[in-house]
Amino acid sequence: MVTTTLVTTRHVREIVATVQDPELPVVTIEQLGILRDVRVDTAGAVTVDITPTYSGCPAMDAIRADIEAALAGAGVDDVDVRLVLAPAWTTDWITAEGHEALRAAGIAPPRPTGPVALTLSVRCPLCGSPDTRELSRFGSTACKSLWVCRSCQEPFDHVKAL
């Protein structure tokens, strides 16, 4: 197919940046840091590079379809969504807005990683207490773990630091 509208890289990126993550719909793929690059060639063909949060992430097919649908809605039909595996995604790529959106939704965002990944406590995103404990290393999705706050007694997801 041919792109029916003259598009710029900036315009395409603005559209793609609004696509929500299907497993964490409180953040966009840009806020999550998986939107890597957007290019528009001289013929108007669009290439979008995305990186999965982990190898084999089942949400990538849905994200690809959502990107294509968002661009088709703007009249952009010549789209190639590519998975880029290197460098591997890291939770350090989550934007400040992404951290705040996760926290506001009751999901504890990961702490910045460093030379030694050591988490003594995860602060409760609901009441702010550091008095929490991990219930399960496996949460509602593979990239999250399940925690509970000892202060407010509420369970919450925590995005695992990668």
Backbone hydrogen bonds, N-H to C=O, Kabsch-Sander energy under -0.5 kcal/mol:
donor,donor_aa,acceptor,acceptor_aa,energy
4,T,75,G,-1.5
5,T,75,G,-0.6
7,V,5,T,-0.5
12,V,8,T,-2.5
13,R,9,T,-2.7
14,E,10,R,-2.3
15,I,11,H,-1.8
16,V,12,V,-2.8
17,A,13,R,-2.7
18,T,15,I,-1.3
19,V,16,V,-1.8
21,D,24,L,-0.6
21,D,27,V,-2.5
27,V,24,L,-2.3
29,I,19,V,-2.9
30,E,17,A,-0.6
32,L,28,T,-2.2
33,G,29,I,-0.6
33,G,30,E,-0.7
34,I,29,I,-1.9
35,L,29,I,-1.4
36,R,34,I,-0.9
36,R,49,D,-2.6
37,D,49,D,-1.4
39,R,47,T,-2.7
41,D,45,A,-2.5
44,G,41,D,-2.1
46,V,78,D,-3.1
47,T,39,R,-2.7
48,V,80,D,-2.6
49,D,37,D,-3.0
50,I,82,R,-2.7
51,T,34,I,-2.1
57,C,54,Y,-1.7
60,M,57,C,-1.3
61,D,58,P,-0.5
63,I,59,A,-2.5
64,R,60,M,-2.6
65,A,61,D,-2.3
66,D,62,A,-2.5
67,I,63,I,-2.5
68,E,64,R,-2.5
69,A,65,A,-2.5
70,A,66,D,-2.4
71,L,67,I,-2.4
72,A,68,E,-2.5
73,G,69,A,-2.2
74,A,70,A,-0.6
74,A,71,L,-0.8
75,G,72,A,-1.8
76,V,71,L,-3.0
77,D,75,G,-0.7
79,V,77,D,-1.3
80,D,46,V,-2.3
82,R,48,V,-3.1
82,R,80,D,-0.6
84,V,50,I,-3.0
84,V,82,R,-0.5
85,L,83,L,-0.6
89,W,52,P,-0.6
93,W,90,T,-2.2
94,I,91,T,-1.5
95,T,31,Q,-2.5
99,H,95,T,-2.4
100,E,96,A,-2.2
101,A,97,E,-2.5
102,L,98,G,-2.4
103,R,99,H,-2.5
104,A,100,E,-2.7
105,A,101,A,-1.3
106,G,103,R,-1.7
107,I,102,L,-2.9
108,A,106,G,-0.5
108,A,157,D,-2.9
118,L,116,V,-1.2
120,L,118,L,-0.6
124,C,129,S,-3.1
128,G,124,C,-1.5
132,T,130,P,-1.9
133,R,148,V,-2.3
135,L,146,L,-2.6
136,S,146,L,-2.1
139,G,137,R,-0.5
139,G,141,T,-0.9
139,G,144,K,-2.5
144,K,141,T,-1.8
145,S,158,H,-2.4
146,L,136,S,-2.6
147,W,145,S,-0.5
147,W,156,F,-3.0
148,V,133,R,-2.4
149,C,154,E,-2.1
150,R,131,D,-3.0
151,S,131,D,-0.6
153,Q,149,C,-1.1
156,F,147,W,-2.7
157,D,106,G,-0.5
158,H,145,S,-2.2
159,V,108,A,-2.4
160,K,143,C,-2.4
